[in-house]
């Protein structure tokens, strides 16, 4: 079985259509169709169901991709490591980062990495934890900087905590609820601006309301942009559920926090890599700079044989 054909199948499933996947892969549509049909002939089962608006995997396709995913990721790591040992072109760093890291410390670490090596090539994917972790596990990213999941949810990942932050309810300084201790139910009388669902911050807020027998806020605006969130909060009576550091940043001038003891929460954030993975030297250099800025040292062999 050709590993490349497995990737062709995966790309078609992720894109939802042969034409979109062919464009992503730089192949013609007939070439991609032929590749997947050869794989189907080898296995003797249909892997894709063709529909009017694209393709979806059959039960056979789902089973194959689920079982083959770890193999293809490990093989990709091996090929990249061999290329590096042979002195081939420098491997790029592929990093995923949540909103807080995009605004703090990571830009400086990237700038220092590029200054040290102008040939450096860094690919940065912004987003929220669930999407970033899917990309990490699929091999599309070398490392992710985001909220750390519980250890029992991430046995396949090596976690390294870099920081801890408190969640707070944010608002404009002239908001009617400022200056008083606020109950959770009172907050439901105001509009909210929240990150999209699913995200850990959104799930945590919902759990805090549910613990008090309350339905979670129905956001007036969902956005992945922290800048947009802060601007909308500053110009309205809307509320947000953000980490304190985001509301202490210079571009959050004019914003403050409410005293809502019932919604107190803390999160741990840091680096996540696939356990047993090979990290390109450029990725390791970038992560080392970032960790040092947080006062943390990356352990020797982190990822390859890390236990925490």
Protein Blocks (a to p, Z undefined) as FASTA:
>chain_A
ZZklmmmmmmmmmnopaklmmmmnopafklmmmmmmmmmmmnopafbdcdfkbccddfkl
mmmmmmmmmmmmmmmmmmmmmmmmnopacddddddddfklmmgojlmmmmmmmmmmmmbc
cdddeddfklmmmmmmnopambdcdddddfklmmmbccddfbdcdddddddfklfkgoia
cdfklmmmpccdddddddfklmmmmmmmmmnopacdddfbdcfblklmmmmmmmmcbdcd
ddfklmmpmklghiacdddfklgccddddddddehiacdfklmmmmmmmmmmnopacdeh
ihjlpcZZ
